[in-house]
Structures are given as structure tokens and as C-alpha cells.
Amino acid sequence: MTTRTTLIAVLTAIVMIAPAAAIGAPKQLAATKKPQLKGPLSTNGGLQGCKKKTERHQGEPVAHFQICNGYYVFDPDDETDAANDYGAYWVQATVDAVNGWCTRSVVTELEGGGNSIAARAPKPGTTIKKKKGQKFTTKLRVDAQGNTDSEATIKNTFKLRPGTFKARKKGSKFLLNWAGRSKKKLAYVMGAELMWAAGGSPPTLVPQVFARFEKRNNC
């Protein structure tokens, strides 16, 4: 028995959802846990948002989803490019299977941005195959494309479950793919460095999460 679900994230915090306690195995990242910032990056509630969803099959909960995402702005006073502004877009997502369901695959996707995206993290082409879980830190450098002496970083750490993990770019989409078998809570973190015309608005990006589940006894 299999089922598949999709969660489309909010783009801004028009309606904020209060942070909830993490569900599932301890030591896994909660989607609501703020990333660590270093350097002249800042944000506010109007640039951030979270959304939750419970996937059901014939009325039975299959998994709890949560995704938090938003913009971080690089201080214009700390860069010398009069034509452009800089910043970052950050996504944190969790998938937590329940009631004997087993997560078999997760795709965390960030679409859009075009030529406004200067860098991505994790680096496209990253591939990790592990039989045991390990900690993984997604770290994005924001350096205003060299137009600053005050480099900034944004990062957070999650527990990567056993299986195959890949970061890749496909057209306008940046994808984190995980395939394996887990009844434990899964988390994924991705980010993109952005640039846009000075005084304008940053590009619109759309994060989504796709997952596939099986009902089995030996997950």
C-alpha cells in the first residue's frame, strides 16, 4: 500500500502558524528552529512563514509535514554594489511518518529565481549514500558577489537518515532527493543566495515537499 503527498509552502507570513513542539525522534531538526546567522543578514516576521499538514489515507494519519521558509536581507550599507541588493532564501522541511507508515522517498524542491540566484546550498551534485544516520549541515555563504568586506553565512544542521541523498538542479528547480526506508522523522534544509535590482523586490520562489509512503511492518 502506498500513498504520495505534496505540501506547497507559504511564501510570506501573511498568516503565521505558531511554532509547535517537534514530533518524532529526538535530536532531529524542527522546521521552526531558526538557522544560525553570521554577518549582516536580517529578516522579520513579514518575510517568514510556516505551514503544517497531516497526510491521511482512508482517514488514518500517515505523516505530519511542516515547512518553514523565507527571505534574509543583506545590509545594503555593507556592500558596494549600487545597482543590486543581495540576500538569501532559506527552506527547512520535516516529514514524520506515523501509525506504522514508512517513508520511502522525499523530494524538497525550490523553484524559481532564474538568474537572480547566485549560489545554492547544499551544492548541486552532492551525493551521500549511508547505511547509518549522520549529521548534515547546510551552510550558505552570502558575499554580495564579492562586493563586500563583511561576508555573511546562514546555516542549520539536521540528521540525515540512512539511504541515498542527492542535491541537484533541474531547469528552474533546485531539488534535494532522499530515498530509503525510515519510520523516523526526516528533515531537510536548503538555501539560495539571491541578487535583485536595488530598491526592488527579491524574486519569488516556491518551495514544495513531495513524499512517498508505504504501510509495512519492517520499515
C-alpha positions in Angstrom: 0.0 0.0 0.0 1.5 3.3 -1.0 0.5 7.0 -0.9 2.0 10.2 -2.0 1.6 13.8 -0.8 2.6 17.3 -1.7 2.9 20.4 0.5 3.1 23.8 -1.0 4.7 26.3 1.4 3.5 29.8 2.1 5.7 32.5 0.6 5.4 35.1 3.3 3.9 35.2 6.8 0.5 36.6 5.9 -0.9 34.1 8.3 1.7 32.9 10.8 1.4 29.5 12.4 2.8 29.3 16.0 5.8 27.0 16.3 4.8 23.6 17.6 6.8 21.0 19.6 8.8 18.7 17.4 7.1 15.3 16.8 9.1 12.1 16.5 12.6 11.1 17.3 14.7 13.4 19.5 17.7 15.3 18.1 16.1 15.8 14.7 15.8 19.4 13.5 12.4 21.1 13.9 11.3 23.0 10.9 10.7 26.0 13.1 14.2 26.1 14.6 15.8 29.3 13.4 19.0 29.0 11.4 22.3 30.4 12.7 23.2 33.8 11.1 26.6 35.4 10.9 27.3 38.7 9.3 25.0 41.5 8.0 21.9 39.3 7.3 18.5 40.1 8.8 14.8 39.2 8.5 11.4 39.9 10.1 8.1 38.2 10.5 6.7 39.6 7.3 9.5 37.8 5.3 9.0 34.4 7.0 6.3 31.8 7.0 5.5 28.2 8.1 2.8 25.7 7.1 1.8 22.3 8.5 -0.2 19.4 7.0 -1.2 15.9 8.1 -1.4 13.4 5.2 -4.2 10.8 5.7 -5.1 7.6 3.9 -8.7 6.5 4.3 -9.0 8.8 7.4 -5.8 7.4 9.1 -2.9 9.8 9.6 0.1 8.8 7.5 2.6 11.6 8.2 2.9 15.1 9.6 4.5 17.7 7.3 5.9 21.1 8.2 7.8 23.6 6.1 9.2 27.0 7.1 10.7 29.4 4.6 11.6 33.0 4.0 13.9 35.8 3.0 17.1 37.2 4.6 18.3 40.5 3.5 22.0 41.5 3.3 22.5 45.0 4.7 23.0 47.4 1.7 25.3 49.6 3.9 27.7 46.6 4.0 28.1 46.1 0.2 29.3 48.4 -2.6 27.1 47.4 -5.5 24.8 50.4 -6.1 22.8 48.5 -8.9 21.8 45.5 -6.9 20.6 44.3 -3.5 21.5 40.9 -2.0 20.2 38.3 0.4 19.1 34.7 0.8 16.1 32.4 0.7 16.0 29.6 3.2 13.8 26.4 3.5 13.5 23.9 6.3 11.1 21.0 5.9 10.2 17.9 8.0 8.3 14.7 7.3 7.3 12.4 10.2 5.5 9.1 9.3 3.1 7.7 12.0 0.8 4.7 12.6 3.2 2.2 11.1 3.7 4.0 7.9 7.2 4.1 6.4 8.7 7.0 4.4 10.3 5.7 1.2 11.3 8.9 -0.5 11.2 12.7 0.0 11.8 15.5 -2.5 12.3 19.0 -1.2 12.0 21.4 -4.1 12.7 25.1 -4.6 11.5 26.6 -7.9 12.1 30.0 -9.5 14.6 32.7 -9.1 16.2 32.4 -12.5 19.3 34.5 -13.0 18.7 36.1 -9.5 20.2 33.0 -7.8 23.9 33.4 -7.3 24.6 30.2 -5.3 22.8 27.2 -3.7 23.3 25.0 -0.7 23.8 22.1 -0.4 26.0 22.3 -3.5 24.3 20.8 -6.6 26.0 17.5 -7.3 26.3 16.5 -3.7 25.6 12.8 -3.2 25.6 10.8 0.1 24.9 7.1 0.5 24.9 5.9 4.1 23.7 2.8 6.0 23.7 4.8 9.2 22.3 8.2 10.1 24.6 11.2 10.3 24.5 14.9 11.0 24.5 17.2 8.0 24.9 20.9 7.9 23.6 23.1 5.1 25.6 26.3 5.0 25.1 29.1 2.6 27.7 31.9 2.0 26.3 35.3 1.1 29.0 37.6 -0.1 27.2 40.1 -2.3 29.2 38.5 -5.2 32.4 39.9 -3.9 31.1 43.4 -3.3 31.6 43.4 0.4 34.2 43.0 3.2 31.6 41.6 5.5 30.8 38.1 4.3 27.6 36.5 5.8 26.6 32.9 6.4 23.3 31.1 7.2 23.3 27.5 8.3 21.4 24.8 10.2 22.1 21.1 11.0 19.7 18.1 10.6 20.0 14.4 10.9 20.3 12.7 7.6 18.6 9.2 7.8 20.1 6.1 6.1 19.6 6.0 2.4 20.7 8.0 -0.7 20.6 11.8 -0.6 21.3 14.0 -3.6 21.3 17.7 -4.2 20.7 18.6 -7.9 19.5 21.3 -10.2 16.9 20.6 -12.9 15.9 23.6 -15.1 14.5 26.2 -12.8 14.2 23.8 -9.9 16.7 23.1 -7.1 16.0 19.6 -5.6 17.0 17.6 -2.5 16.2 13.9 -3.2 16.2 11.3 -0.4 15.4 7.6 -1.0 15.4 5.0 1.7 13.2 3.5 4.3 12.5 5.2 7.6 9.8 5.4 10.3 11.7 8.2 12.0 11.2 12.0 11.4 13.1 13.3 8.4 14.4 16.9 7.9 15.9 18.8 5.1 17.4 22.2 4.7 18.2 24.2 1.6 19.1 27.7 0.7 19.9 30.1 -2.2 21.9 33.3 -2.4 19.9 36.0 -4.2 20.5 39.3 -6.0 17.9 41.7 -7.4 17.7 45.3 -8.6 18.4 47.8 -5.9 15.3 49.2 -4.3 13.1 46.5 -5.9 11.7 43.2 -4.6 13.5 39.9 -4.3 12.5 37.2 -6.8 9.5 34.9 -6.0 10.5 31.4 -5.1 8.2 28.4 -4.5 9.2 25.6 -2.1 7.4 22.3 -2.1 7.7 18.9 -0.4 6.8 15.6 -2.1 6.9 12.3 -0.2 6.0 8.6 -0.8 5.0 6.2 2.0 4.4 2.5 2.5 2.5 0.6 5.2 4.8 -2.2 6.3 5.9 -4.0 9.5 9.6 -4.0 8.8 10.3 -0.4 7.9 
